[in-house]
């Protein structure tokens, strides 16, 4: 307790002290530059022609700031329409099913008393310590034997698999829902499913928002699963990868493709970042 007070006083002194404030602002400026500089450089390159890039390099401004020819070409040659559509299908199917499974598992672990409860929790926890690459061959054989290789269903099955992070987020919120609400509902004749749908789910809105965002971004940015289990089906990540072959020398074209892929992610982060932060921390804070 004394240590925490000393640390608080020390941090307050640094912030209120003029040199300390300058140091904090300087570090923040460096952090902002470190985050946005690569993106701005890629944006700058994407507005140049290949000849202009070869002659003038990366740092000079493009001659035509309204040059979108690279974006049009990247969108068409990368087949991004198909990529975005397939990714959207994976998200629309996988995310709701994942939420239902994760919330039901968390509800069971929180409210039901049974002997194998800790064993079930460990069954979800242990795989997180196993590197994913070590089970790739086994997973590939399972997908192949199910007859879903090179189909969207392969991605759906793999994305629907619920990890411990999602269960943990839901578990923190459910543990803070008073058990007396369950008991009152049970006295009124509500069953377990009715309690889950009418009492538990409405209390999980922040956790659901967080899980949706994290899962959506995970599927959107994932390259390994589409490349490994459905190589003939275009997603956003594999559409971008198509520019890594003979088009690698055309950096303006590849930069335009990177910006096209990055725009949806940036929009999601800008408008929904508060849900990501609050959803992860609210359960613990409550």
PETA-V214797 format. One line per field, one symbol per residue. ss: DSSP state (2 for helix, 1 for strand, 0 for the rest). phi: phi as a letter, one per 20 degrees, with the letter a starting at -180 (. if undefined). burial: + if it has 16 or more other C-alpha atoms within 10 Angstrom, else -. Layout:
# PETA-V214797
ss = ???
phi = ???
burial = ???
This chain:
# PETA-V214797
ss = 0222222222222222022222222222222222222222222222000222222200000000000022222222200222222222222222222222222222222220000022222222222220022222222222222000000222222222000222222222222000222222222000022222222222202222222222222222200222222000000222222222000000222222222222222222222222222222222220
phi = .ffffffffffffffffgffffffffffffffffeeggffffffffedffffffedneeffffdfdfdfffffffffelfffffffffffffeffffffffffffffffededbfefffffffefggfeeggffdfffffffffffmdfmcfffffffffgeeffffffffffffeegfffffffffenfeffffffedfgfedgffffffgffffffffefdffffedbfedfcfffffffeeefeffefgfffffffgffggffffffecffffffffeggffg
burial = -------------++-----------------------+--+++++++++-++----+---+------+++--++--+++--++-+++-++--++++++-++++++++++----------+---+-----------------+----+++++++++--++-+-+-++++++++++------+--+------+--++--+++-++-++++++++-+++-+++++-+++-++--+++++++++++------++++++++++++-------------++--++--+---
